Amino acid sequence: MRTGYFYSLVFALLTSFSTAALAAPAVKEAGNVPQMQEVTSKAQSDKVNLNVADAPTLQRELSGIGEAKANAIVAYRDINGPFASVDELLEVKGIGKAILDRNREKLEVN
């Protein structure tokens, strides 16, 4: 009985080690370099330029901006030309003061 219990414990211990080794994340050495460049370029420009950004970028980066509002911003820019200031965003249908105030720090016009 004792040897059977001992072998069961050894088997459970070895099984847990092999499971942990299989579940460990793999390290990619070559794949890390492009990701680091992507992160640094994102850190350099953390503001969204209203005169250049496309609809998916506006939707992804701005709070309270869905697909319809992002498309409305791009359409307004196409019709009326580039934005002169961030406050001009209030002229876009569906964009109110609350949305503008929530995103003011993320926006720029150049």
Secondary structure, DSSP 8 states (H G I E B T S, - for coil): -HHHHHHHHHHHHHHHHHHHHHHS----STTHHHHHHHHHHHHH--SEETTT--HHHHHHHSTT--HHHHHHHHHHHHHH-S-SSGGGGGGSTT--HHHHHHHGGGEE--
